[in-house]
Amino acid sequence: MANILNIKTSINGENSISNKLSEILISQLLEKNPGSEVVVRDLSTNPIPHMEIKHFASLAIPDEEKNNDQKNASRYSDEALKEIQEADIIVIGVPFYNFTFPSTLKSWIDSIAVANKTFSYSDGILKGLLKNKKLYLNLAVGGIYDNGIVENMEHYLTTLFGFIGITDIEIFKSEGTMIPQLKEENLLKTVSEIEAVFA
């Protein structure tokens, strides 16, 4: 059994390739881990607001010392932190919008990258505090790019999650999702790659 956290970010709903890849991967996980619980956070329908001063300031205050206004300001981080702290496996669908990932994913990241909750410099050395977790990133890219821009996005995400302690990361990527001649062939290839991992 495992606790699986599924982060959806695509605004394409049922037509989303990144969501489809995540669904296929989670079905494989459930076959290997029967009885597991899946928690879904859909940032396209329930986004976390971008960080603002009240929210940021509230994160530095110990939970037991917060007043009601501060608790209200930190509630987005509190919810997101609880979900990722309790998860054994995190599955994130990552579409490629305007040469990067959706801003809703960045807002979620800002809410979980919290000092003394997911990382610490308490002894002068960086420590990621989220340990023993597996992360799957399912990327859907509309075009085909050879200028390194997709790899830059991957590097940012793997660096960020490594910063908070999640270093066991696997990436699946389907490119050309907006190119009719390539879409189905590349999608099937990515699905095969996912299934091969769990075979």
C-alpha positions in Angstrom: 0.0 0.0 0.0 1.1 3.5 -0.7 -0.2 7.1 -0.5 -0.2 8.5 -4.0 -0.6 12.3 -4.6 -1.7 13.2 -8.1 -1.1 16.8 -9.1 -3.0 17.9 -12.2 -2.1 21.2 -13.9 -3.5 21.0 -17.4 -6.4 23.2 -18.4 -7.4 20.8 -21.1 -9.4 18.4 -18.8 -10.3 15.1 -20.5 -8.2 16.1 -23.5 -5.1 16.6 -21.5 -2.1 14.4 -22.6 -0.3 15.0 -19.3 -3.3 14.0 -17.3 -3.7 10.9 -19.5 -0.1 9.9 -18.9 -0.6 10.3 -15.1 -3.7 8.2 -15.2 -1.9 5.4 -17.0 1.0 5.6 -14.6 -1.3 5.6 -11.5 -3.1 2.6 -12.9 0.2 0.8 -13.1 1.1 1.9 -9.5 -2.3 0.6 -8.2 -1.7 -2.8 -9.8 1.7 -3.0 -8.1 0.4 -1.5 -4.8 -3.2 -2.7 -4.3 -5.2 -0.9 -1.7 -3.2 2.3 -2.2 -5.0 5.7 -1.7 -4.9 8.3 -4.4 -5.3 12.0 -3.4 -6.0 14.3 -6.4 -5.2 18.0 -6.4 -6.4 19.6 -9.6 -4.7 23.0 -9.9 -6.7 23.8 -13.0 -10.0 23.8 -11.1 -8.7 24.6 -7.6 -5.6 26.7 -8.0 -3.4 28.0 -5.1 -3.2 31.8 -5.3 0.2 33.3 -6.1 2.3 34.1 -3.1 1.6 37.4 -1.5 2.9 39.2 1.5 0.4 38.0 4.1 0.8 34.4 3.0 4.6 34.6 2.9 4.8 36.3 6.3 2.6 33.7 7.9 5.0 30.9 6.9 7.6 32.2 9.3 5.3 32.0 12.3 5.1 28.7 14.3 1.7 27.1 13.9 0.9 27.2 17.6 1.6 31.0 17.6 -0.6 32.0 14.6 -3.7 34.1 15.1 -6.8 33.5 13.0 -5.7 35.9 10.2 -2.3 34.2 10.0 -3.9 30.7 9.9 -6.2 31.9 7.1 -3.2 33.3 5.2 -1.2 30.1 5.5 -4.0 27.7 4.8 -3.0 27.0 1.2 0.5 26.0 2.2 -0.8 24.0 5.2 -3.1 21.9 3.0 -0.5 21.4 0.2 2.2 20.6 2.8 0.1 18.0 4.5 -0.7 16.3 1.2 3.0 16.1 0.1 4.3 15.1 3.5 1.8 12.2 3.8 2.5 11.0 0.2 4.8 8.1 -0.6 4.5 8.7 -4.3 3.9 12.0 -6.1 2.7 12.0 -9.7 2.6 15.4 -11.5 1.2 16.1 -15.0 3.2 18.9 -16.6 2.0 20.5 -19.8 4.3 22.9 -21.6 2.6 26.3 -21.9 4.4 29.3 -23.5 7.8 27.6 -23.1 7.4 26.6 -19.5 5.1 24.8 -17.0 1.8 26.3 -15.9 2.0 29.2 -13.3 -0.5 27.2 -11.2 2.3 24.6 -10.6 4.7 27.4 -9.6 2.2 28.7 -7.1 1.9 25.1 -5.6 5.7 24.8 -5.5 5.9 28.2 -3.7 3.5 26.8 -1.1 5.4 23.7 -0.4 9.0 25.0 -0.5 8.8 26.3 3.1 11.8 26.7 5.4 11.8 24.3 8.3 8.9 22.4 6.8 10.5 21.0 3.6 14.0 22.3 3.7 16.3 23.7 6.4 19.5 25.6 6.8 19.3 25.2 10.6 22.9 24.0 11.0 24.3 26.0 8.2 24.0 23.2 5.6 21.0 22.8 3.3 18.9 19.8 4.2 15.9 18.7 2.2 13.3 17.4 4.7 11.0 15.3 2.4 12.7 11.9 2.4 11.8 8.5 1.0 9.4 9.7 -1.7 9.2 8.8 -5.3 8.3 11.5 -7.9 7.0 10.9 -11.4 6.8 13.9 -13.8 4.7 13.4 -16.9 5.5 16.0 -19.5 3.3 16.9 -22.5 5.0 19.2 -25.1 3.1 20.5 -28.1 6.0 20.9 -30.4 9.4 19.5 -31.0 12.3 21.6 -29.7 16.0 21.1 -30.0 17.2 24.3 -28.3 17.3 22.9 -24.8 14.2 24.7 -23.5 12.3 21.6 -22.4 15.4 20.3 -20.8 15.8 23.6 -18.9 12.3 23.1 -17.5 13.1 19.5 -16.5 16.3 20.7 -14.8 14.4 23.4 -12.8 11.9 20.9 -11.6 14.4 18.2 -10.6 16.6 20.8 -8.9 13.6 22.2 -7.0 12.4 18.9 -5.8 15.9 17.8 -4.9 16.2 21.0 -2.9 13.3 19.8 -0.6 14.7 16.3 -0.4 12.9 14.4 -3.3 15.7 13.0 -5.4 14.1 9.7 -6.7 12.6 11.2 -9.8 11.5 9.6 -13.1 10.4 11.6 -16.1 8.1 10.5 -18.9 7.7 12.9 -21.9 5.5 13.0 -24.9 6.4 15.6 -27.5 4.7 16.8 -30.6 1.2 16.6 -29.0 0.0 19.4 -31.3 1.4 17.9 -34.4 -1.2 15.5 -36.0 1.5 13.4 -37.8 3.4 12.8 -34.5 0.8 12.9 -31.7 -0.5 9.4 -31.6 2.8 7.7 -32.4 4.7 9.6 -29.7 2.0 9.2 -27.1 2.0 5.4 -27.7 5.7 5.4 -27.3 5.6 7.2 -24.0 2.8 4.9 -22.7 5.0 1.9 -23.7 7.9 3.5 -21.7 5.6 3.8 -18.6 4.3 0.2 -18.9 7.9 -1.1 -19.4 8.9 0.4 -16.0 6.2 -1.6 -14.2 6.4 -4.8 -16.3 
